[in-house]
Amino acid sequence: MLVTHQARAQANGINLLFEYRKAEIKQDGASKLGFAYGLSFQHDFRDRVGMGVTASIVGEDSRSFELLYDSKFFTSDNDDQTAFYVGSFIGFQMLKASVYTGKENEDVSRTQIPIGLQIGVRGGLPGYFGELKLKVGYCLASGSLGGVGNSEVSTEPLYLGLGIAYLGFGWDR
């Protein structure tokens, strides 16, 4: 007898994300606090394996954008209960800043690829759910955006975020 297993969703969910960040952009030798606000789609393949896709507006001036894919491996069945998880993430960031070139301010942008690990705790997706998470990683292609003297602007290579996902709602299969 041949038995096949299909990867099918246990549950799906949508939630809002608010994340406190180490700033992505460093200006005048100092980093400001950063924030990200986004919308996330969660999808669980099995009781212990899930993924998410998040689109966020990043930074104080809300001119930057991030799209992030993450995987989650739960320590216990996450069907209808709260469970801890570990996982990885990879994404795409389009960061924008204003740089003083010596004569005037010029708008510049940089694309970088954040990649790293995350840990967190999340409720089961069916019905209402919430999530707390910590992400640590490295941004590929980070570096200087330009500037003159003390007005140099650069992007940070360290990706560090502490977030809460709330107002989440989910549904089975």
Number of C-alpha atoms within 10 A of each C-alpha: 3 3 4 5 5 6 8 11 15 21 23 22 21 23 21 19 22 18 22 17 20 19 23 25 23 20 19 13 10 10 15 14 14 18 22 22 21 18 16 20 17 21 23 26 16 17 18 18 20 22 18 18 18 20 21 22 20 24 24 13 11 14 13 20 19 21 18 18 17 19 21 23 21 22 14 14 16 26 18 14 13 18 19 20 21 17 18 18 20 18 18 18 21 16 22 22 22 16 21 17 14 11 7 8 12 13 10 13 15 17 18 20 18 23 21 18 19 20 18 19 18 19 19 25 26 20 15 16 21 19 20 18 18 18 21 17 18 18 22 15 14 19 16 14 21 17 19 13 11 10 15 17 24 22 24 19 18 18 18 20 20 18 19 18 21 16 12 22 18 19 15 13 12
